[in-house]
Amino acid sequence: MRQNQFVRLVGERVVLVPYERRHVPIYHEWMNRPELLEYGIFGVSQATASEPLTLAEEYDMQRSWRKDDDKLTFIILDKQKYDASGKDELSSMAGDVNLFISDQAEVEIMIADKASQGKGFGTEAVQMMLGYMLEEINGEMEFIAKIGYDNASSIRLFVHNFGFVEETRSEVFREISYRLPREHHERFRLYYRTKVTKERIEERPEDIELPDVA
C-alpha cells in the first residue's frame, strides 16, 4: 500500500481512499458478519476467505498491509454520502477493493455495507482500481480473479461486465481462475483518464500512532 498511501481517487459514484487505522473497527465488524464468514466475500472464492481476526489482529494486519509493496488496497466510500456528510469517511464506508501483486495482480472486491449493494459501486471501484494500476503504476500488469463456482454475482461482474476469461478450475476449492485479456486494458485506461480524479491527501496524526487495544 505504499504506492497509494497518499492517494484519493474520486469517481462518479464512489471515492477510493487508502485503508487507514480509523477504518479498522468498521472493517473488523464487516469481516465478522456470519454471511461473509459462511459464503466468502464478494469477488473472492470461499477458499481464499480468511478466518476472522480479533480487533487487535485487525489493527496489526492493517499496519502490515500499509507497509507492503505487494498489496494495493482502497476503502470504497459512497460518494453521495461522503459529500453530504462533509467528507466523513467512516459514515460513508461501503467496502474495499484490493490488488495482490506479484508478476500479476489478483483482484478482490467487497461491498460489505448492505445499503450500498446493487448500486454499481463494485463495478466502478474495479474500473478505477485497474485503471489506476495501468495508468499510474504498471502499464503492463496482468489481472486475474479467482471466483467460487456458486458466486454468480462475481462471475457476472468479472466475466460478463469486464470480459475476464476462464483459465483453470479447481475442484478441490470449487473455484475458477479468470484472466483479463490485454485487449481489454484500454477500456480501463480510458475510464481512468475520463471519469476519475486523482487527489493527494495528507497523513492524519491518528493514523500514525498505534492504538492501545486489549
C-alpha positions as CSV (number, residue, x, y, z in Angstrom):
1,M,0.0,0.0,0.0
2,R,3.0,2.3,0.0
3,Q,2.1,3.3,-3.6
4,N,-1.3,4.6,-2.8
5,Q,-1.0,5.8,0.8
6,F,-1.4,9.4,-0.1
7,V,-3.9,8.9,-3.0
8,R,-7.6,9.6,-3.1
9,L,-9.5,8.6,-6.3
10,V,-12.8,10.3,-6.9
11,G,-15.2,8.7,-9.4
12,E,-18.9,9.3,-10.3
13,R,-20.5,7.1,-7.6
14,V,-17.6,6.1,-5.3
15,V,-14.5,7.6,-3.7
16,L,-11.4,5.3,-3.0
17,V,-9.2,6.1,-0.1
18,P,-6.3,4.2,1.5
19,Y,-7.1,1.7,4.2
20,E,-6.1,3.5,7.4
21,R,-6.3,2.9,11.2
22,R,-9.5,4.9,11.5
23,H,-11.3,2.4,9.2
24,V,-10.3,-0.7,11.1
25,P,-13.3,-1.0,13.6
26,I,-15.9,-0.9,10.8
27,Y,-13.8,-3.2,8.6
28,H,-13.5,-5.6,11.5
29,E,-17.2,-5.6,12.1
30,W,-17.8,-6.4,8.4
31,M,-15.4,-9.3,8.4
32,N,-17.1,-10.9,11.4
33,R,-20.6,-11.0,9.9
34,P,-21.9,-14.5,9.6
35,E,-22.9,-14.2,6.0
36,L,-19.4,-13.1,5.0
37,L,-17.8,-15.9,7.0
38,E,-20.1,-18.5,5.6
39,Y,-20.1,-17.6,1.9
40,G,-16.8,-15.7,1.4
41,I,-16.7,-12.1,0.3
42,F,-17.9,-10.6,-3.0
43,G,-15.5,-11.3,-5.7
44,V,-13.5,-13.8,-3.7
45,S,-13.8,-17.5,-3.6
46,Q,-14.7,-19.1,-0.2
47,A,-11.3,-20.9,-0.4
48,T,-9.5,-17.6,0.0
49,A,-11.7,-16.1,2.7
50,S,-9.6,-15.8,5.9
51,E,-10.5,-16.8,9.4
52,P,-12.0,-13.9,11.5
53,L,-9.4,-11.9,13.3
54,T,-9.6,-10.2,16.7
55,L,-9.7,-6.4,16.7
56,A,-6.1,-6.2,17.8
57,E,-5.1,-8.6,15.0
58,E,-7.0,-6.5,12.5
59,Y,-5.0,-3.4,13.5
60,D,-1.8,-5.4,13.1
61,M,-3.0,-6.6,9.7
62,Q,-3.8,-3.0,8.5
63,R,-0.4,-1.9,9.7
64,S,1.4,-4.6,7.8
65,W,-0.6,-4.0,4.7
66,R,0.2,-0.3,4.8
67,K,3.9,-1.2,4.6
68,D,3.7,-3.9,1.9
69,D,4.6,-3.2,-1.7
70,D,2.7,-6.3,-3.0
71,K,-0.7,-5.2,-1.8
72,L,-2.8,-2.3,-3.1
73,T,-5.9,-1.6,-1.0
74,F,-8.6,1.1,-1.1
75,I,-11.6,1.6,1.1
76,I,-14.7,2.2,-1.1
77,L,-16.8,5.2,0.0
78,D,-20.3,6.0,-1.1
79,K,-19.7,9.4,-2.9
80,Q,-23.2,10.8,-2.3
81,K,-22.9,10.1,1.5
82,Y,-19.3,11.3,1.6
83,D,-20.2,14.6,0.0
84,A,-23.4,15.1,2.1
85,S,-21.6,14.3,5.3
86,G,-18.9,16.9,4.9
87,K,-16.3,14.3,3.7
88,D,-16.8,12.0,6.7
89,E,-15.2,8.7,5.6
90,L,-16.5,6.4,8.4
91,S,-20.2,7.1,7.7
92,S,-19.6,6.6,4.0
93,M,-17.8,3.3,4.0
94,A,-19.2,0.7,1.6
95,G,-16.5,-1.9,1.1
96,D,-13.0,-2.4,-0.2
97,V,-11.1,-3.2,-3.4
98,N,-7.7,-4.9,-3.5
99,L,-4.9,-6.0,-5.8
100,F,-2.5,-8.7,-4.6
101,I,0.6,-8.1,-6.7
102,S,3.3,-10.5,-7.9
103,D,4.1,-11.0,-11.6
104,Q,0.4,-10.4,-12.0
105,A,-2.4,-8.8,-9.9
106,E,-5.2,-10.7,-8.3
107,V,-8.4,-8.5,-8.0
108,E,-10.7,-8.7,-5.0
109,I,-13.8,-6.6,-4.4
110,M,-16.2,-6.5,-1.4
111,I,-19.3,-4.3,-1.0
112,A,-20.0,-5.1,2.7
113,D,-22.4,-2.4,3.6
114,K,-25.8,-3.8,2.7
115,A,-27.4,-0.5,1.8
116,S,-24.6,0.0,-0.7
117,Q,-25.1,-3.2,-2.6
118,G,-26.8,-3.3,-6.0
119,K,-25.8,0.3,-6.8
120,G,-22.9,-0.4,-9.2
121,F,-20.2,0.6,-6.6
122,G,-18.3,-2.6,-7.2
123,T,-18.3,-2.1,-10.9
124,E,-17.0,1.4,-10.7
125,A,-14.4,0.6,-7.9
126,V,-12.9,-2.2,-10.1
127,Q,-12.7,0.0,-13.1
128,M,-11.0,2.7,-11.1
129,M,-8.5,0.3,-9.4
130,L,-7.5,-1.4,-12.7
131,G,-7.2,2.0,-14.5
132,Y,-5.1,3.4,-11.6
133,M,-2.7,0.4,-11.8
134,L,-2.3,0.7,-15.6
135,E,-2.1,4.5,-15.8
136,E,-0.1,5.2,-12.6
137,I,1.9,2.2,-11.6
138,N,2.5,-0.6,-14.2
139,G,1.0,-0.3,-17.7
140,E,2.0,-3.9,-18.4
141,M,0.3,-5.5,-15.4
142,E,-1.8,-8.7,-16.0
143,F,-5.0,-9.2,-13.9
144,I,-6.6,-12.3,-12.6
145,A,-9.7,-13.1,-10.4
146,K,-10.4,-16.3,-8.5
147,I,-14.2,-16.9,-8.1
148,G,-16.2,-19.6,-6.4
149,Y,-18.4,-21.8,-8.5
150,D,-21.6,-20.6,-6.9
151,N,-20.7,-16.9,-6.8
152,A,-23.0,-15.8,-9.7
153,S,-22.7,-12.1,-8.9
154,S,-18.9,-12.1,-9.2
155,I,-19.0,-14.1,-12.4
156,R,-21.4,-11.6,-13.8
157,L,-19.2,-8.7,-12.8
158,F,-15.8,-10.0,-13.9
159,V,-16.8,-12.2,-16.9
160,H,-19.9,-10.6,-18.4
161,N,-19.2,-6.9,-17.5
162,F,-15.4,-6.8,-17.8
163,G,-14.5,-9.7,-20.2
164,F,-12.4,-11.9,-18.0
165,V,-11.9,-15.3,-19.5
166,E,-11.6,-18.7,-17.8
167,E,-8.2,-20.2,-17.4
168,T,-8.3,-23.0,-14.8
169,R,-10.7,-24.7,-12.4
170,S,-10.1,-26.2,-9.0
171,E,-12.5,-28.9,-7.9
172,V,-10.8,-29.0,-4.5
173,F,-11.5,-25.4,-3.8
174,R,-14.5,-25.2,-6.1
175,E,-13.2,-22.0,-7.8
176,I,-12.4,-20.8,-11.3
177,S,-9.4,-18.6,-12.2
178,Y,-10.1,-15.9,-14.7
179,R,-7.7,-13.6,-16.6
180,L,-8.4,-10.3,-18.2
181,P,-7.2,-10.3,-21.9
182,R,-4.8,-7.5,-22.7
183,E,-7.0,-6.2,-25.4
184,H,-9.5,-5.1,-22.7
185,H,-6.9,-3.0,-20.8
186,E,-7.6,0.2,-22.9
187,R,-11.1,0.2,-21.6
188,F,-9.9,0.7,-18.0
189,R,-7.2,3.2,-19.1
190,L,-9.9,5.3,-20.8
191,Y,-12.2,5.1,-17.8
192,Y,-9.5,6.3,-15.5
193,R,-8.5,9.2,-17.8
194,T,-12.0,10.4,-18.3
195,K,-14.0,9.5,-15.2
196,V,-11.5,9.6,-12.3
197,T,-9.9,12.5,-10.4
198,K,-6.7,11.7,-8.5
199,E,-6.1,13.8,-5.4
200,R,-3.2,13.9,-2.9
201,I,-4.1,13.5,0.7
202,E,-2.1,14.2,3.9
203,E,-1.5,11.7,6.6
204,R,-3.6,12.3,9.7
205,P,-2.0,12.1,13.2
206,E,-4.5,9.4,14.3
207,D,-3.2,7.2,11.5
208,I,0.4,7.3,12.8
209,E,0.2,6.3,16.5
210,L,-0.8,2.7,17.3
211,P,-3.9,2.3,19.4
212,D,-4.0,0.7,22.8
213,V,-6.0,-2.5,22.1
214,A,-6.5,-5.2,24.7
